[in-house]
Amino acid sequence: MKETRVVILAAGKGTRMQSELPKVLHKVEGKTMIQHSIDKVRELGVGDIILVVGYKKEMVQETVGDSVKYAVQEEQLGTGHAVMQARPFLEGFEGNVVVLYGDMPLINPATIKKLIDARESDNAKGALLTIVLDNPPDFGRIVRDEAGRVLRIVEKKDCSPEEEAIKEVNVGMYCFDSQELLAALDGLSTDNAQGEYYLTDVAGIMADKGLTVKTVTSDTLEETLGINDPHHLEFAESLGDIQYAESLYELIDATLAMKRKN
């Protein structure tokens, strides 16, 4: 494995959590979500972690401590903008940059390794984690050409009817070549439905340059679950085993899954 740095996005407030506590400091199985993410990365032997913080950043820094580096996103201008704040730690670096969200505490370290392996194969410059669902939620759609090559990721609010019908969706975990990532970040714009800098646009920018972007398909619902509200938090706590998660595969909305279980 090439030298790897990991950027974890942890700047959001998480308004749907109905709490003043930063979203990533809520606990699953007695441990903060952000610490779960950090520990999963360290299981791979990667110690170079950059945490992008924003809302109540001092509280996050105090909780996590000085074992990671910090970049600050003062304004919430999108996921691409969040990664831009880590640029000082990436300039001059040659290797892999893994980007994770701090609210995905159930991710499997083996999946992160698969992403890195995919990025390092066939001279690929990017790799994305995807999942295929019969009734996909409001995640970005993976648009491919006739040969199956990734062309772009289109966020749900920006989809045409044809794109919205795509069943393969972006989970929100990436591995990029460091220098190609920085070049792509320079090409991001806010010309979209949300007026934000989308990290997902990096895939399209790379593809437009003729660069290869690969995908890794997640096998289970469990590890793709992002914790966005108290129902999701309770659901994450309730997942006793992976078989139960798989039985709820089509129910990406954790609130519905909880109602069915009850």
Secondary structure as UniProt FT lines:
FT   STRAND          4..10
FT   HELIX           15..17
FT   HELIX           23..25
FT   STRAND          27..28
FT   TURN            29..30
FT   STRAND          31..32
FT   HELIX           33..42
FT   TURN            43..45
FT   STRAND          49..53
FT   TURN            55..56
FT   HELIX           57..64
FT   TURN            66..67
FT   STRAND          69..72
FT   HELIX           79..84
FT   TURN            85..86
FT   HELIX           87..90
FT   TURN            91..92
FT   STRAND          96..101
FT   TURN            102..103
FT   TURN            105..106
FT   HELIX           109..120
FT   TURN            122..123
FT   STRAND          126..132
FT   STRAND          141..144
FT   TURN            146..147
FT   STRAND          150..154
FT   HELIX           156..158
FT   HELIX           161..164
FT   STRAND          168..177
FT   HELIX           178..186
FT   TURN            193..194
FT   TURN            199..200
FT   HELIX           201..208
FT   TURN            209..210
FT   STRAND          213..217
FT   HELIX           222..224
FT   HELIX           230..238
FT   HELIX           242..247
FT   TURN            248..250
FT   HELIX           254..261
//
